[in-house]
Amino acid sequence: MSRMKIISVQLPQSLIHGLDALVKRGIYPNRSEAIRVAIRELLKKELYKEEIQEEIPEYVVK
């Protein structure tokens, strides 16, 4: 695995409680892993959507 970098993120308390609940239930080992998974899924979804849009001819989208 490549070297990880630390970033700082401000989150509302409600999201922090949600992350803590996922960790407490054993779904993720810690907050960082839960956030990494969420970001990976977001990137896959958004980048995939963008690639699909580029492949669809413009006349089909309209």
C-alpha positions in Angstrom: 0.0 0.0 0.0 1.3 3.5 -0.8 2.2 5.9 1.9 -0.8 7.6 3.3 -1.0 11.3 3.9 -2.9 13.0 6.7 -5.7 15.5 5.8 -7.9 17.5 8.1 -11.6 17.5 7.6 -14.3 19.3 9.5 -17.5 17.3 10.0 -20.7 18.0 11.7 -21.2 16.1 15.0 -24.0 14.0 13.5 -21.6 12.5 10.9 -19.0 11.8 13.6 -21.7 10.0 15.6 -22.6 8.0 12.5 -19.0 7.1 11.9 -18.5 6.1 15.6 -21.7 3.9 15.4 -20.2 2.1 12.3 -17.0 1.5 14.2 -18.8 0.4 17.4 -20.8 -2.1 15.4 -17.6 -3.6 14.0 -18.4 -2.6 10.4 -15.2 -0.7 10.2 -12.1 -0.9 12.4 -11.9 2.9 12.8 -13.1 6.2 11.5 -10.3 6.5 9.0 -11.1 3.3 7.3 -14.8 4.2 7.1 -13.9 7.5 5.5 -11.5 5.9 3.1 -14.2 3.5 1.9 -16.7 6.3 1.5 -14.3 8.4 -0.5 -13.4 5.4 -2.7 -17.0 4.8 -3.4 -17.7 8.4 -4.2 -14.8 8.6 -6.6 -15.8 5.4 -8.4 -19.4 6.6 -8.7 -18.6 10.1 -9.9 -15.7 9.3 -12.1 -17.6 6.3 -13.6 -20.6 8.6 -14.3 -18.3 11.1 -16.0 -16.8 8.4 -18.2 -20.2 7.1 -19.2 -21.3 10.7 -20.1 -18.3 11.1 -22.3 -19.2 7.8 -24.2 -22.8 8.7 -24.8 -23.4 10.8 -28.0 -24.7 14.3 -27.2 -27.9 13.7 -29.3 -28.8 10.8 -27.0 -28.5 12.8 -23.8 -30.8 15.7 -24.9 
